[in-house]
Amino acid sequence: MAAPAIPAELGPGGLAGRIRGRPVAIAVVGLAALAVLLIAGVTLGSAQTSPGDTIGVILWRALGLDTGHAWSSATETIVWDLRVPRVLTAMLVGAGLAVAGATLQGLIRNPLADPYILGTASGAALGAAVAVLIPIRLVVIEFGLVHGLAFVGALGTAFVVLRAGGSGVSGGLTRLLLTGYAVSSVLAALLTMAMYVSGSNLRQIFSFLLGGLGGSSWARLAVAAPLIVGTCLIVAWRARILDGFLLGDAAAGHLGLDVKRERRIFLALASMATAAAVAISGLIGFVGLVVPHVVRLLVGPAGRRLVPLSAILGAALLAAADLGARLVGDIPVGVVMALVGAPFFLFLLSRMRSGYEL
């Protein structure tokens, strides 16, 4: 497969050409957008709070700073206990999925790869469905069987695909992708059977499949954050190694890379981030597909720019999508991402084909 290419029409005269040399400026704008989305996401909702109350509560609870602004205990509960964890969870999941997508697109050398390509989505869905069917309710640190088995299912499926597919080395990348497709097909059939026999629990399974952040909490955030943040930092630290895969396996080997070992490491990291994100949010598509693709158009394929900017913009995208989902009636954020992400990605592809500037 060819390495992800930057279209020729996105040259020095286009928007991407003008900002490609300014990744720091893009990062600053992205971080500013995250700050705005944090305040907006906490302030807006069915029970609105003022920006002054929001900022005051966050500064007081997070840093112990007293702004001299008074607020009610109900407002503090809404802001700190309900909305801040949800917004931060959206940002965490968005960053994790975007970095996982960037990693897999670089490894597979295909800009259409997404975080669920190794069957993690199917494994997580089946795990959640099995948890719904088990007549046992166990909650540990606000994580129930649905979250636990979803994580185990996602990570377990990725492990099986890597073992059976040879990590994309023995038999090539095609074998790995076909193995992921075959395993996903089997798991999808089992999921269908689980849904068929679920009876009144079908709604809970559908809720997981559609993706949502309504159950976010500080406890769940504390468990998932080390896994996702740690994975993102390791991928960013090893970004130059990831760049070597863009040259092809043979060239990467000539550069001194242990292709088989490094690919396994990156696939494991991407699977870990995806599994942790899916466990706390359900299935949310297009973040890991669209964000790395857009970032690559803006700043090029170099991993030291691609990975951190994908994390920032992925966090911003999902936080904005979750805010929109809440404002239009608290619909599942996965639905919003599908409605927004699919047309946007088709738009990008059409612009690339037509030769217009982005």
FILODO-466520 format. One record per residue (C-alpha): residue number from 0; x, y, z. Coordinates in nm, 4 decimals, padded with zeros to 6 digits. Layout:
// FILODO-466520
<r n="NUM" east="X" north="Y" up="Z"/>
...
This chain:
// FILODO-466520
<r n="0" east="00.0000" north="00.0000" up="00.0000"/>
<r n="1" east="00.1171" north="00.3527" up="-00.0657"/>
<r n="2" east="00.2034" north="00.5874" up="00.2170"/>
<r n="3" east="-00.0582" north="00.8506" up="00.3044"/>
<r n="4" east="00.0092" north="01.1242" up="00.0518"/>
<r n="5" east="-00.0462" north="01.4977" up="00.0707"/>
<r n="6" east="-00.2430" north="01.6059" up="-00.2393"/>
<r n="7" east="-00.0431" north="01.8217" up="-00.4795"/>
<r n="8" east="-00.3189" north="02.0818" up="-00.4972"/>
<r n="9" east="-00.2668" north="02.1583" up="-00.1291"/>
<r n="10" east="00.0477" north="02.3488" up="-00.2165"/>
<r n="11" east="00.1994" north="02.6763" up="-00.1020"/>
<r n="12" east="-00.0890" north="02.8774" up="-00.2445"/>
<r n="13" east="-00.3661" north="02.7045" up="-00.0535"/>
<r n="14" east="-00.4823" north="02.7427" up="00.3040"/>
<r n="15" east="-00.3022" north="02.4242" up="00.4070"/>
<r n="16" east="00.0124" north="02.5471" up="00.2361"/>
<r n="17" east="00.0027" north="02.8752" up="00.4275"/>
<r n="18" east="-00.0335" north="02.7147" up="00.7711"/>
<r n="19" east="00.1640" north="02.3922" up="00.7221"/>
<r n="20" east="00.4745" north="02.5623" up="00.8571"/>
<r n="21" east="00.2905" north="02.6824" up="01.1685"/>
<r n="22" east="00.2013" north="02.3742" up="01.3728"/>
<r n="23" east="00.2612" north="02.5690" up="01.6946"/>
<r n="24" east="-00.0022" north="02.8234" up="01.5941"/>
<r n="25" east="-00.2487" north="02.5427" up="01.5199"/>
<r n="26" east="-00.1752" north="02.3887" up="01.8599"/>
<r n="27" east="-00.2324" north="02.7212" up="02.0354"/>
<r n="28" east="-00.5626" north="02.7724" up="01.8545"/>
<r n="29" east="-00.6642" north="02.4150" up="01.9377"/>
<r n="30" east="-00.5824" north="02.4559" up="02.3066"/>
<r n="31" east="-00.7736" north="02.7840" up="02.3158"/>
<r n="32" east="-01.0702" north="02.6068" up="02.1576"/>
<r n="33" east="-01.0484" north="02.3378" up="02.4266"/>
<r n="34" east="-01.0647" north="02.6049" up="02.6978"/>
<r n="35" east="-01.3663" north="02.7686" up="02.5335"/>
<r n="36" east="-01.5377" north="02.4318" up="02.4887"/>
<r n="37" east="-01.4737" north="02.3445" up="02.8527"/>
<r n="38" east="-01.6463" north="02.6612" up="02.9732"/>
<r n="39" east="-01.9264" north="02.6335" up="02.7162"/>
<r n="40" east="-01.9793" north="02.2634" up="02.7785"/>
<r n="41" east="-02.0094" north="02.3172" up="03.1522"/>
<r n="42" east="-02.2190" north="02.6338" up="03.1286"/>
<r n="43" east="-02.4759" north="02.5275" up="02.8680"/>
<r n="44" east="-02.7379" north="02.2607" up="02.9182"/>
<r n="45" east="-03.0892" north="02.1965" up="03.0434"/>
<r n="46" east="-02.9992" north="02.3819" up="03.3646"/>
<r n="47" east="-02.7757" north="02.6669" up="03.2534"/>
<r n="48" east="-02.5212" north="02.8323" up="03.4777"/>
<r n="49" east="-02.3466" north="03.1645" up="03.4274"/>
<r n="50" east="-01.9880" north="03.1702" up="03.2932"/>
<r n="51" east="-01.8830" north="03.3458" up="03.6151"/>
<r n="52" east="-02.0226" north="03.0639" up="03.8276"/>
<r n="53" east="-01.8627" north="02.8036" up="03.6022"/>
<r n="54" east="-01.5178" north="02.9593" up="03.6121"/>
<r n="55" east="-01.5456" north="03.0275" up="03.9845"/>
<r n="56" east="-01.6406" north="02.6693" up="04.0705"/>
<r n="57" east="-01.3674" north="02.5213" up="03.8509"/>
<r n="58" east="-01.0976" north="02.7488" up="03.9941"/>
<r n="59" east="-01.2140" north="02.6822" up="04.3507"/>
<r n="60" east="-01.2455" north="02.3042" up="04.3240"/>
<r n="61" east="-00.9409" north="02.2492" up="04.1014"/>
<r n="62" east="-00.6927" north="02.5065" up="04.2321"/>
<r n="63" east="-00.8410" north="02.6352" up="04.5562"/>
<r n="64" east="-00.8634" north="02.9899" up="04.4170"/>
<r n="65" east="-01.1409" north="03.2115" up="04.5536"/>
<r n="66" east="-01.2684" north="03.4544" up="04.2903"/>
<r n="67" east="-01.5034" north="03.6223" up="04.5359"/>
<r n="68" east="-01.8015" north="03.5050" up="04.3302"/>
<r n="69" east="-02.0834" north="03.3339" up="04.5234"/>
<r n="70" east="-02.2811" north="03.0382" up="04.3896"/>
<r n="71" east="-02.5298" north="02.7883" up="04.5253"/>
<r n="72" east="-02.4485" north="02.4327" up="04.6291"/>
<r n="73" east="-02.6749" north="02.3054" up="04.3488"/>
<r n="74" east="-02.4719" north="02.5005" up="04.0946"/>
<r n="75" east="-02.1484" north="02.3572" up="04.2339"/>
<r n="76" east="-02.2873" north="02.0052" up="04.2076"/>
<r n="77" east="-02.4023" north="02.0574" up="03.8486"/>
<r n="78" east="-02.0738" north="02.2139" up="03.7416"/>
<r n="79" east="-01.8158" north="02.0027" up="03.9249"/>
<r n="80" east="-01.9825" north="01.6663" up="03.9792"/>
<r n="81" east="-02.1821" north="01.6326" up="03.6562"/>
<r n="82" east="-02.0607" north="01.8494" up="03.3705"/>
<r n="83" east="-01.6859" north="01.8888" up="03.4180"/>
<r n="84" east="-01.6295" north="01.5087" up="03.4219"/>
<r n="85" east="-01.8452" north="01.4721" up="03.1111"/>
<r n="86" east="-01.6617" north="01.7405" up="02.9143"/>
<r n="87" east="-01.3210" north="01.6087" up="03.0209"/>
<r n="88" east="-01.4271" north="01.2541" up="02.9320"/>
<r n="89" east="-01.5321" north="01.3733" up="02.5850"/>
<r n="90" east="-01.1922" north="01.5372" up="02.5388"/>
<r n="91" east="-01.0092" north="01.2300" up="02.6675"/>
<r n="92" east="-01.1993" north="00.9902" up="02.4410"/>
<r n="93" east="-01.1597" north="01.2212" up="02.1404"/>
<r n="94" east="-00.7851" north="01.2495" up="02.1947"/>
<r n="95" east="-00.7442" north="00.8739" up="02.2422"/>
<r n="96" east="-00.9405" north="00.7795" up="01.9307"/>
<r n="97" east="-00.7633" north="01.0421" up="01.7186"/>
<r n="98" east="-00.4159" north="00.9276" up="01.8252"/>
<r n="99" east="-00.5132" north="00.5626" up="01.7729"/>
<r n="100" east="-00.6361" north="00.6511" up="01.4245"/>
<r n="101" east="-00.3172" north="00.8412" up="01.3410"/>
<r n="102" east="-00.1089" north="00.5471" up="01.4618"/>
<r n="103" east="-00.2946" north="00.2879" up="01.2571"/>
<r n="104" east="-00.3024" north="00.5055" up="00.9456"/>
<r n="105" east="00.0749" north="00.5388" up="00.9674"/>
<r n="106" east="00.1353" north="00.1695" up="01.0313"/>
<r n="107" east="-00.0972" north="00.0472" up="00.7590"/>
<r n="108" east="-00.0017" north="00.3346" up="00.5273"/>
<r n="109" east="-00.3634" north="00.4019" up="00.4495"/>
<r n="110" east="-00.5419" north="00.7294" up="00.5444"/>
<r n="111" east="-00.8758" north="00.5455" up="00.5553"/>
<r n="112" east="-00.7780" north="00.3240" up="00.8502"/>
<r n="113" east="-00.9654" north="00.3869" up="01.1757"/>
<r n="114" east="-00.9217" north="00.2782" up="01.5403"/>
<r n="115" east="-01.1712" north="-00.0067" up="01.5018"/>
<r n="116" east="-00.9866" north="-00.1781" up="01.2181"/>
<r n="117" east="-00.8541" north="-00.4581" up="01.4431"/>
<r n="118" east="-01.2019" north="-00.5576" up="01.5564"/>
<r n="119" east="-01.1985" north="-00.3592" up="01.8803"/>
<r n="120" east="-01.5469" north="-00.2231" up="01.8124"/>
<r n="121" east="-01.6960" north="-00.5680" up="01.7583"/>
<r n="122" east="-01.5182" north="-00.7099" up="02.0624"/>
<r n="123" east="-01.6315" north="-00.4243" up="02.2846"/>
<r n="124" east="-01.9905" north="-00.4475" up="02.1602"/>
<r n="125" east="-02.0061" north="-00.8203" up="02.2213"/>
<r n="126" east="-01.8523" north="-00.7802" up="02.5669"/>
<r n="127" east="-02.1100" north="-00.5165" up="02.6589"/>
<r n="128" east="-02.3939" north="-00.7329" up="02.5278"/>
<r n="129" east="-02.2759" north="-01.0333" up="02.7290"/>
<r n="130" east="-02.2560" north="-00.8155" up="03.0401"/>
<r n="131" east="-02.6161" north="-00.7047" up="02.9877"/>
<r n="132" east="-02.7311" north="-01.0668" up="02.9612"/>
<r n="133" east="-02.5471" north="-01.1834" up="03.2745"/>
<r n="134" east="-02.7925" north="-01.1702" up="03.5691"/>
<r n="135" east="-02.5266" north="-01.0225" up="03.7959"/>
<r n="136" east="-02.4782" north="-00.6572" up="03.8786"/>
<r n="137" east="-02.1269" north="-00.5759" up="03.9961"/>
<r n="138" east="-01.9968" north="-00.2207" up="04.0281"/>
<r n="139" east="-01.6363" north="-00.1401" up="04.1184"/>
<r n="140" east="-01.5250" north="00.2253" up="04.1204"/>
<r n="141" east="-01.8421" north="00.3084" up="03.9230"/>
<r n="142" east="-01.7412" north="00.0577" up="03.6548"/>
<r n="143" east="-02.0034" north="-00.2081" up="03.5970"/>
<r n="144" east="-01.9821" north="-00.5323" up="03.4028"/>
<r n="145" east="-02.0741" north="-00.3506" up="03.0812"/>
<r n="146" east="-01.7650" north="-00.1305" up="03.0983"/>
<r n="147" east="-01.5378" north="-00.4059" up="03.2225"/>
<r n="148" east="-01.6383" north="-00.6672" up="02.9650"/>
<r n="149" east="-01.6375" north="-00.4059" up="02.6879"/>
<r n="150" east="-01.2749" north="-00.3276" up="02.7716"/>
<r n="151" east="-01.1832" north="-00.6963" up="02.7928"/>
<r n="152" east="-01.3673" north="-00.7716" up="02.4688"/>
<r n="153" east="-01.1997" north="-00.4884" up="02.2772"/>
<r n="154" east="-00.8495" north="-00.5651" up="02.4010"/>
<r n="155" east="-00.8981" north="-00.9410" up="02.3700"/>
<r n="156" east="-01.0179" north="-00.9142" up="02.0112"/>
<r n="157" east="-00.7219" north="-00.6993" up="01.9142"/>
<r n="158" east="-00.4871" north="-00.9547" up="02.0728"/>
<r n="159" east="-00.6479" north="-01.2424" up="01.8812"/>
<r n="160" east="-00.6263" north="-01.0506" up="01.5529"/>
<r n="161" east="-00.2615" north="-00.9665" up="01.6122"/>
<r n="162" east="-00.1761" north="-01.3266" up="01.6954"/>
<r n="163" east="-00.3654" north="-01.4744" up="01.4028"/>
<r n="164" east="-00.2720" north="-01.2016" up="01.1561"/>
<r n="165" east="00.0982" north="-01.2022" up="01.2328"/>
<r n="166" east="00.1032" north="-00.8300" up="01.3257"/>
<r n="167" east="00.1073" north="-00.7410" up="00.9607"/>
<r n="168" east="00.4538" north="-00.8865" up="00.8950"/>
<r n="169" east="00.4174" north="-01.2544" up="00.8118"/>
<r n="170" east="00.1877" north="-01.2561" up="00.5099"/>
<r n="171" east="00.1816" north="-00.8776" up="00.4869"/>
<r n="172" east="-00.0645" north="-00.6154" up="00.5976"/>
<r n="173" east="-00.3377" north="-00.7721" up="00.3878"/>
<r n="174" east="-00.3390" north="-01.0780" up="00.6131"/>
<r n="175" east="-00.3777" north="-00.8608" up="00.9223"/>
<r n="176" east="-00.6677" north="-00.6641" up="00.7741"/>
<r n="177" east="-00.8454" north="-00.9753" up="00.6489"/>
<r n="178" east="-00.8016" north="-01.1406" up="00.9881"/>
<r n="179" east="-00.9560" north="-00.8359" up="01.1545"/>
<r n="180" east="-01.2466" north="-00.8471" up="00.9114"/>
<r n="181" east="-01.3045" north="-01.2207" up="00.9650"/>
<r n="182" east="-01.2914" north="-01.1954" up="01.3454"/>
<r n="183" east="-01.5207" north="-00.8908" up="01.3391"/>
<r n="184" east="-01.7703" north="-01.0805" up="01.1253"/>
<r n="185" east="-01.7834" north="-01.3683" up="01.3725"/>
<r n="186" east="-01.8234" north="-01.1297" up="01.6654"/>
<r n="187" east="-02.0952" north="-00.9373" up="01.4807"/>
<r n="188" east="-02.2897" north="-01.2612" up="01.4349"/>
<r n="189" east="-02.2556" north="-01.3389" up="01.8055"/>
<r n="190" east="-02.3648" north="-00.9835" up="01.8892"/>
<r n="191" east="-02.6742" north="-01.0259" up="01.6737"/>
<r n="192" east="-02.7596" north="-01.3435" up="01.8594"/>
<r n="193" east="-02.7070" north="-01.1718" up="02.1950"/>
<r n="194" east="-02.9378" north="-00.8880" up="02.0886"/>
<r n="195" east="-03.1977" north="-01.1374" up="01.9696"/>
<r n="196" east="-03.2178" north="-01.3062" up="02.3092"/>
<r n="197" east="-03.1754" north="-00.9889" up="02.5169"/>
<r n="198" east="-03.5474" north="-00.9126" up="02.5415"/>
<r n="199" east="-03.6087" north="-00.6038" up="02.7548"/>
<r n="200" east="-03.2343" north="-00.5379" up="02.7803"/>
<r n="201" east="-03.2063" north="-00.4548" up="02.4112"/>
<r n="202" east="-03.2245" north="-00.0807" up="02.4779"/>
<r n="203" east="-02.9155" north="-00.0937" up="02.6994"/>
<r n="204" east="-02.7176" north="-00.2710" up="02.4274"/>
<r n="205" east="-02.8275" north="-00.0171" up="02.1680"/>
<r n="206" east="-02.7254" north="00.2639" up="02.4017"/>
<r n="207" east="-02.3711" north="00.1282" up="02.4087"/>
<r n="208" east="-02.3623" north="00.0790" up="02.0321"/>
<r n="209" east="-02.4743" north="00.4380" up="01.9679"/>
<r n="210" east="-02.2113" north="00.5843" up="02.1999"/>
<r n="211" east="-02.2735" north="00.8313" up="02.4790"/>
<r n="212" east="-02.1144" north="01.0180" up="02.7677"/>
<r n="213" east="-02.4119" north="01.0432" up="02.9995"/>
<r n="214" east="-02.2581" north="00.8119" up="03.2584"/>
<r n="215" east="-01.9325" north="01.0075" up="03.2907"/>
<r n="216" east="-01.7914" north="01.0514" up="03.6393"/>
<r n="217" east="-01.4682" north="01.1423" up="03.8117"/>
<r n="218" east="-01.4088" north="00.7800" up="03.9085"/>
<r n="219" east="-01.4405" north="00.6485" up="03.5524"/>
<r n="220" east="-01.2274" north="00.9348" up="03.4255"/>
<r n="221" east="-00.9571" north="00.8555" up="03.6798"/>
<r n="222" east="-00.9428" north="00.4918" up="03.5654"/>
<r n="223" east="-00.9388" north="00.5598" up="03.1909"/>
<r n="224" east="-00.7176" north="00.8700" up="03.1880"/>
<r n="225" east="-00.3864" north="00.6971" up="03.2753"/>
<r n="226" east="-00.4414" north="00.4380" up="03.0005"/>
<r n="227" east="-00.5322" north="00.6870" up="02.7281"/>
<r n="228" east="-00.2973" north="00.9692" up="02.8263"/>
<r n="229" east="-00.0106" north="00.7270" up="02.8802"/>
<r n="230" east="-00.0687" north="00.5687" up="02.5405"/>
<r n="231" east="-00.0816" north="00.9070" up="02.3659"/>
<r n="232" east="00.2430" north="01.0181" up="02.5320"/>
<r n="233" east="00.4246" north="00.6971" up="02.4373"/>
<r n="234" east="00.3087" north="00.7213" up="02.0749"/>
<r n="235" east="00.4181" north="01.0872" up="02.0600"/>
<r n="236" east="00.7557" north="00.9951" up="02.2122"/>
<r n="237" east="00.8044" north="00.7217" up="01.9504"/>
<r n="238" east="00.6696" north="00.9319" up="01.6627"/>
<r n="239" east="00.9948" north="00.9227" up="01.4659"/>
<r n="240" east="00.9797" north="00.5435" up="01.4637"/>
<r n="241" east="00.6235" north="00.5671" up="01.3351"/>
<r n="242" east="00.7495" north="00.7891" up="01.0519"/>
<r n="243" east="00.9777" north="00.5085" up="00.9387"/>
<r n="244" east="00.6781" north="00.2915" up="00.8495"/>
<r n="245" east="00.5653" north="00.5511" up="00.5926"/>
<r n="246" east="00.8659" north="00.4495" up="00.3823"/>
<r n="247" east="00.7556" north="00.0863" up="00.3704"/>
<r n="248" east="00.8699" north="-00.2180" up="00.5646"/>
<r n="249" east="01.1813" north="-00.2768" up="00.3568"/>
<r n="250" east="01.3057" north="00.0809" up="00.3882"/>
<r n="251" east="01.2213" north="00.0869" up="00.7587"/>
<r n="252" east="01.4232" north="-00.2304" up="00.8071"/>
<r n="253" east="01.7202" north="-00.0780" up="00.6238"/>
<r n="254" east="01.7017" north="00.2161" up="00.8650"/>
<r n="255" east="01.7603" north="-00.0253" up="01.1515"/>
<r n="256" east="01.4041" north="-00.0673" up="01.2764"/>
<r n="257" east="01.2863" north="-00.4018" up="01.4029"/>
<r n="258" east="00.9719" north="-00.3831" up="01.1903"/>
<r n="259" east="00.7914" north="-00.6781" up="01.3464"/>
<r n="260" east="00.8551" north="-00.5708" up="01.7059"/>
<r n="261" east="00.7791" north="-00.2021" up="01.6494"/>
<r n="262" east="00.4576" north="-00.2766" up="01.4629"/>
<r n="263" east="00.3388" north="-00.4973" up="01.7464"/>
<r n="264" east="00.4152" north="-00.2226" up="01.9972"/>
<r n="265" east="00.2243" north="00.0427" up="01.8041"/>
<r n="266" east="-00.0702" north="-00.1872" up="01.7362"/>
<r n="267" east="-00.0877" north="-00.2724" up="02.1053"/>
<r n="268" east="-00.0776" north="00.0964" up="02.2009"/>
<r n="269" east="-00.3519" north="00.1868" up="01.9534"/>
<r n="270" east="-00.5640" north="-00.1042" up="02.0750"/>
<r n="271" east="-00.5187" north="-00.0029" up="02.4395"/>
<r n="272" east="-00.6267" north="00.3558" up="02.3752"/>
<r n="273" east="-00.9264" north="00.2423" up="02.1705"/>
<r n="274" east="-01.0365" north="-00.0175" up="02.4246"/>
<r n="275" east="-01.0155" north="00.2287" up="02.7143"/>
<r n="276" east="-01.2096" north="00.4910" up="02.5186"/>
<r n="277" east="-01.4797" north="00.2474" up="02.4096"/>
<r n="278" east="-01.5229" north="00.1145" up="02.7629"/>
<r n="279" east="-01.6296" north="00.4547" up="02.8989"/>
<r n="280" east="-01.8120" north="00.5978" up="02.5977"/>
<r n="281" east="-01.9452" north="00.3169" up="02.3798"/>
<r n="282" east="-01.8829" north="00.3144" up="02.0050"/>
<r n="283" east="-01.8100" north="00.6587" up="01.8594"/>
<r n="284" east="-01.6997" north="00.6636" up="01.4987"/>
<r n="285" east="-01.5234" north="00.9028" up="01.2613"/>
<r n="286" east="-01.3087" north="01.0799" up="01.5231"/>
<r n="287" east="-01.0108" north="00.8549" up="01.4599"/>
<r n="288" east="-01.0769" north="00.8577" up="01.0860"/>
<r n="289" east="-01.1370" north="01.2244" up="01.0086"/>
<r n="290" east="-00.9125" north="01.4062" up="01.2569"/>
<r n="291" east="-00.5742" north="01.2508" up="01.1602"/>
<r n="292" east="-00.6662" north="01.2898" up="00.7950"/>
<r n="293" east="-00.7367" north="01.6625" up="00.8363"/>
<r n="294" east="-00.4255" north="01.7182" up="01.0488"/>
<r n="295" east="-00.2142" north="01.5419" up="00.7886"/>
<r n="296" east="-00.3478" north="01.7772" up="00.5209"/>
<r n="297" east="-00.2646" north="02.0776" up="00.7371"/>
<r n="298" east="00.0812" north="01.9973" up="00.8746"/>
<r n="299" east="00.2042" north="01.6980" up="00.6764"/>
<r n="300" east="00.2620" north="01.3350" up="00.7790"/>
<r n="301" east="00.5502" north="01.3861" up="01.0266"/>
<r n="302" east="00.4530" north="01.2080" up="01.3474"/>
<r n="303" east="00.6008" north="01.4640" up="01.5872"/>
<r n="304" east="00.3425" north="01.7121" up="01.4564"/>
<r n="305" east="00.0673" north="01.4724" up="01.3557"/>
<r n="306" east="00.0257" north="01.2886" up="01.6868"/>
<r n="307" east="-00.0022" north="01.5825" up="01.9328"/>
<r n="308" east="-00.2174" north="01.7898" up="01.6980"/>
<r n="309" east="-00.4462" north="01.4926" up="01.6379"/>
<r n="310" east="-00.4896" north="01.4588" up="02.0145"/>
<r n="311" east="-00.5761" north="01.8284" up="02.0535"/>
<r n="312" east="-00.8157" north="01.8499" up="01.7590"/>
<r n="313" east="-00.9726" north="01.5116" up="01.8385"/>
<r n="314" east="-01.0454" north="01.6305" up="02.1918"/>
<r n="315" east="-01.1968" north="01.9531" up="02.0600"/>
<r n="316" east="-01.4091" north="01.7763" up="01.7991"/>
<r n="317" east="-01.5693" north="01.5291" up="02.0372"/>
<r n="318" east="-01.6234" north="01.7944" up="02.3064"/>
<r n="319" east="-01.8036" north="02.0112" up="02.0500"/>
<r n="320" east="-02.0069" north="01.7142" up="01.9261"/>
<r n="321" east="-02.1111" north="01.6209" up="02.2798"/>
<r n="322" east="-02.2139" north="01.9808" up="02.3510"/>
<r n="323" east="-02.4244" north="01.9821" up="02.0359"/>
<r n="324" east="-02.5765" north="01.6463" up="02.1289"/>
<r n="325" east="-02.6836" north="01.7799" up="02.4687"/>
<r n="326" east="-02.8245" north="02.1034" up="02.3308"/>
<r n="327" east="-03.0490" north="01.9306" up="02.0755"/>
<r n="328" east="-03.2066" north="01.6946" up="02.3270"/>
<r n="329" east="-02.9264" north="01.4850" up="02.4757"/>
<r n="330" east="-02.9075" north="01.2448" up="02.1824"/>
<r n="331" east="-02.6174" north="00.9954" up="02.1675"/>
<r n="332" east="-02.2960" north="01.1665" up="02.0661"/>
<r n="333" east="-02.2178" north="00.8745" up="01.8358"/>
<r n="334" east="-02.5185" north="00.9733" up="01.6259"/>
<r n="335" east="-02.3945" north="01.3325" up="01.6021"/>
<r n="336" east="-02.0485" north="01.2183" up="01.4943"/>
<r n="337" east="-02.1986" north="00.9955" up="01.2258"/>
<r n="338" east="-02.4200" north="01.2767" up="01.0940"/>
<r n="339" east="-02.1334" north="01.5272" up="01.0927"/>
<r n="340" east="-01.8311" north="01.3079" up="01.0316"/>
<r n="341" east="-01.9498" north="01.1071" up="00.7324"/>
<r n="342" east="-02.0529" north="01.4055" up="00.5128"/>
<r n="343" east="-01.7412" north="01.5974" up="00.6152"/>
<r n="344" east="-01.5147" north="01.3094" up="00.5205"/>
<r n="345" east="-01.6917" north="01.2709" up="00.1853"/>
<r n="346" east="-01.6425" north="01.6453" up="00.1340"/>
<r n="347" east="-01.2705" north="01.6087" up="00.1968"/>
<r n="348" east="-01.2440" north="01.3241" up="-00.0508"/>
<r n="349" east="-01.4334" north="01.5213" up="-00.3160"/>
<r n="350" east="-01.2076" north="01.8234" up="-00.2668"/>
<r n="351" east="-00.9009" north="01.6037" up="-00.3076"/>
<r n="352" east="-01.0355" north="01.4540" up="-00.6300"/>
<r n="353" east="-01.1560" north="01.7815" up="-00.7808"/>
<r n="354" east="-00.8256" north="01.9630" up="-00.7336"/>
<r n="355" east="-00.9639" north="02.2609" up="-00.5455"/>
<r n="356" east="-00.7719" north="02.4191" up="-00.2612"/>
<r n="357" east="-00.8710" north="02.3345" up="00.0911"/>
